[in-house]
Amino acid sequence: MSFTYYLVRSEHKTILVDTGVGTRSGRQSRLDKALLDIQVAPEDIDLVVLTHLHFDHVGWNTVDAGDGTPRVFFPRAQFLVQQTEWDYWMRPKFLTHPEFKYLTQCVLPLQETGQLQFVEPDAALTADLTLRPLAGHTPGQVGIEIASAGQKASIIADVSHHPMQFDHPEWSLDNPPTGQPMTPRPRVWWMWMSPRPLRHGHASSMRPQTMDAS
């Protein structure tokens, strides 16, 4: 399974959607090199949209500073998170569990540096980019609707993990958090596929998917 991130340019802003697995997971993750290949430096990123706070979407938020402490990899960026998503994962049962140590390594430092910004699930980021609520995979997952120059595209995060799910939306890797509503996949397809490309969080590419909405 690939771990995908998207780079979108809109209104003179460079926006990164998710940051992949990072350097601590032991899995292949080359976001730093991928950005360098398209001549984008970490300090060029203005906004980072975190569709949700699973480890494979927040890994490059920080890197090791050299003394074992985390350093935010994108020094100028504001990191956008839905409040419901933040509140769910910041509970002690996750923060103190070894399986979720990535939260203290890759997510909490954003608050400590003042780079964390809460957003509404349907917030307009620019005239071209609008968040859309996609709760289910996690309680506060969001996607991004892109509309520019008469064309549309959608980033649907982990509503889908594989293209086969477009034909078989009943196939699922999800076990939604107890008590959380699930956004039905057929509803997402119906709302967002009329017609437009759908980009999910695990497309088969190790390069950042780049879109210019300006």
C-alpha positions as CSV (number, residue, x, y, z in Angstrom):
1,M,0.0,0.0,0.0
2,S,1.3,3.4,-0.9
3,F,1.2,6.5,1.3
4,T,0.2,9.6,-0.7
5,Y,0.5,13.3,-0.1
6,Y,-0.7,16.1,-2.3
7,L,0.7,19.5,-3.1
8,V,-1.8,22.2,-4.2
9,R,-1.0,25.7,-5.2
10,S,-3.8,28.3,-4.9
11,E,-3.9,32.1,-4.4
12,H,-0.1,32.2,-4.1
13,K,-0.2,29.6,-1.3
14,T,1.6,26.3,-1.4
15,I,-0.5,23.8,0.4
16,L,0.5,20.2,1.4
17,V,-2.3,17.7,2.1
18,D,-1.0,15.1,4.6
19,T,2.6,14.3,5.3
20,G,2.9,10.5,5.0
21,V,4.6,8.0,7.4
22,G,7.7,10.1,8.2
23,T,11.1,8.9,9.2
24,R,10.3,6.9,12.4
25,S,8.1,4.1,11.1
26,G,10.7,2.0,9.4
27,R,8.7,2.2,6.1
28,Q,9.9,3.8,2.9
29,S,9.1,7.5,3.1
30,R,10.8,10.1,0.9
31,L,8.6,13.2,1.1
32,D,11.8,15.3,1.7
33,K,13.4,14.1,-1.5
34,A,10.1,14.2,-3.5
35,L,9.6,17.9,-2.6
36,L,13.2,18.6,-3.5
37,D,12.7,17.0,-6.9
38,I,10.0,19.5,-7.7
39,Q,12.0,22.4,-6.2
40,V,9.9,22.9,-3.1
41,A,11.7,23.5,0.1
42,P,10.2,22.8,3.6
43,E,10.0,26.6,4.2
44,D,8.0,27.1,1.0
45,I,4.9,25.3,2.5
46,D,2.3,27.8,3.8
47,L,-0.4,25.4,4.9
48,V,-0.5,21.7,5.8
49,V,-4.0,20.1,5.8
50,L,-4.1,17.0,7.9
51,T,-7.1,15.0,6.7
52,H,-6.9,12.9,9.9
53,L,-4.4,12.0,12.6
54,H,-3.4,8.5,11.7
55,F,0.3,7.8,11.8
56,D,0.6,7.4,8.0
57,H,-0.8,10.9,7.4
58,V,1.3,13.0,10.0
59,G,4.7,11.4,9.9
60,W,6.7,14.2,8.2
61,N,5.1,16.9,10.5
62,T,8.3,16.5,12.5
63,V,11.8,15.1,12.2
64,D,14.5,14.3,14.8
65,A,16.3,17.5,15.8
66,G,19.5,15.5,16.5
67,D,19.1,15.3,20.2
68,G,16.1,13.0,20.3
69,T,13.5,15.9,20.4
70,P,11.1,16.5,17.5
71,R,11.5,19.5,15.2
72,V,8.7,20.7,13.0
73,F,9.8,20.0,9.4
74,F,7.8,22.8,7.8
75,P,8.9,25.9,9.8
76,R,6.5,28.4,8.3
77,A,3.4,26.3,7.9
78,Q,0.2,26.4,9.7
79,F,-1.2,22.9,10.3
80,L,-4.9,22.6,9.9
81,V,-6.9,20.0,11.9
82,Q,-10.6,19.6,12.5
83,Q,-11.3,20.1,16.2
84,T,-13.3,16.9,16.5
85,E,-10.3,14.9,15.2
86,W,-7.9,16.6,17.6
87,D,-10.2,16.1,20.7
88,Y,-10.6,12.4,19.9
89,W,-6.9,11.6,19.6
90,M,-5.7,13.8,22.5
91,R,-7.3,11.6,25.1
92,P,-5.0,10.0,27.7
93,K,-5.8,6.5,26.5
94,F,-4.1,7.3,23.2
95,L,-1.4,9.6,24.4
96,T,-0.1,7.1,26.9
97,H,-0.3,4.0,24.7
98,P,2.9,2.8,23.1
99,E,1.1,2.1,19.8
100,F,0.2,5.8,19.5
101,K,3.5,7.4,20.5
102,Y,3.5,9.1,17.1
103,L,1.0,11.5,18.5
104,T,3.6,12.9,21.0
105,Q,6.3,12.8,18.3
106,C,4.4,14.2,15.3
107,V,1.2,15.9,16.4
108,L,1.6,17.5,19.9
109,P,4.7,19.5,18.8
110,L,2.5,21.5,16.4
111,Q,0.6,22.9,19.4
112,E,3.8,23.6,21.3
113,T,5.2,25.7,18.4
114,G,1.9,27.6,17.8
115,Q,1.6,26.1,14.3
116,L,-1.7,24.3,15.0
117,Q,-4.9,25.8,13.7
118,F,-8.4,24.3,14.2
119,V,-10.7,24.6,11.2
120,E,-14.4,23.8,10.6
121,P,-15.0,20.7,8.5
122,D,-16.5,22.7,5.7
123,A,-14.1,25.7,5.8
124,A,-13.0,27.5,2.6
125,L,-9.2,27.5,2.5
126,T,-9.1,29.6,-0.7
127,A,-11.6,30.5,-3.4
128,D,-10.6,27.2,-5.0
129,L,-10.3,24.8,-2.1
130,T,-13.0,23.8,0.4
131,L,-12.9,21.2,3.1
132,R,-15.6,18.6,3.3
133,P,-16.5,16.4,6.3
134,L,-15.8,12.7,5.8
135,A,-16.2,11.3,9.3
136,G,-16.1,7.5,9.7
137,H,-12.6,6.3,9.1
138,T,-11.8,8.7,12.0
139,P,-14.3,11.0,13.8
140,G,-13.0,14.2,12.2
141,Q,-11.6,13.1,8.9
142,V,-12.0,15.7,6.1
143,G,-11.5,15.8,2.4
144,I,-10.8,18.7,0.0
145,E,-12.9,19.8,-2.9
146,I,-11.0,21.6,-5.6
147,A,-12.8,23.8,-8.2
148,S,-10.8,26.0,-10.5
149,A,-11.1,27.2,-14.1
150,G,-14.2,25.2,-14.7
151,Q,-12.6,21.9,-13.5
152,K,-13.0,20.0,-10.3
153,A,-11.1,17.4,-8.3
154,S,-11.5,15.9,-4.9
155,I,-9.1,14.5,-2.3
156,I,-11.1,12.0,-0.3
157,A,-8.5,10.9,2.2
158,D,-9.1,7.4,3.5
159,V,-12.7,7.0,2.5
160,S,-11.1,4.7,0.0
161,H,-7.9,2.8,0.3
162,H,-7.9,1.2,-3.2
163,P,-9.4,2.0,-6.6
164,M,-11.4,-1.3,-6.5
165,Q,-13.6,0.3,-3.8
166,F,-15.1,2.6,-6.4
167,D,-16.7,-0.4,-8.0
168,H,-17.2,-2.2,-4.7
169,P,-17.9,0.4,-2.0
170,E,-19.1,-2.3,0.4
171,W,-15.5,-3.6,0.6
172,S,-13.8,-2.0,3.6
173,L,-10.7,-2.0,5.7
174,D,-12.4,0.3,8.3
175,N,-13.5,-0.5,11.8
176,P,-15.0,2.9,12.7
177,P,-14.6,4.2,16.2
178,T,-17.4,3.1,18.4
179,G,-20.4,5.4,18.2
180,Q,-19.0,7.4,15.3
181,P,-21.1,7.8,12.1
182,M,-19.6,6.6,8.9
183,T,-19.9,8.6,5.7
184,P,-21.2,6.0,3.2
185,R,-18.9,5.6,0.2
186,P,-21.8,5.6,-2.3
187,R,-22.8,9.0,-1.0
188,V,-19.3,10.3,-1.5
189,W,-19.1,8.9,-5.0
190,W,-22.5,10.5,-5.8
191,M,-21.6,13.9,-4.3
192,W,-18.1,14.2,-5.7
193,M,-18.0,12.2,-8.9
194,S,-20.0,14.3,-11.4
195,P,-17.5,13.9,-13.1
196,R,-14.2,14.7,-11.5
197,P,-11.0,12.9,-10.5
198,L,-11.0,11.4,-7.0
199,R,-7.7,11.2,-5.2
200,H,-7.5,9.0,-2.1
201,G,-4.9,8.6,0.6
202,H,-3.2,5.5,-0.7
203,A,-2.7,6.0,-4.4
204,S,0.0,4.0,-6.0
205,S,2.7,6.6,-6.1
206,M,5.6,7.6,-3.9
207,R,5.8,11.1,-5.4
208,P,3.7,14.0,-4.2
209,Q,0.6,14.4,-6.4
210,T,0.7,18.0,-7.6
211,M,-2.2,20.2,-8.5
212,D,-2.3,23.9,-9.5
213,A,-5.6,25.5,-8.6
214,S,-4.5,29.1,-9.2
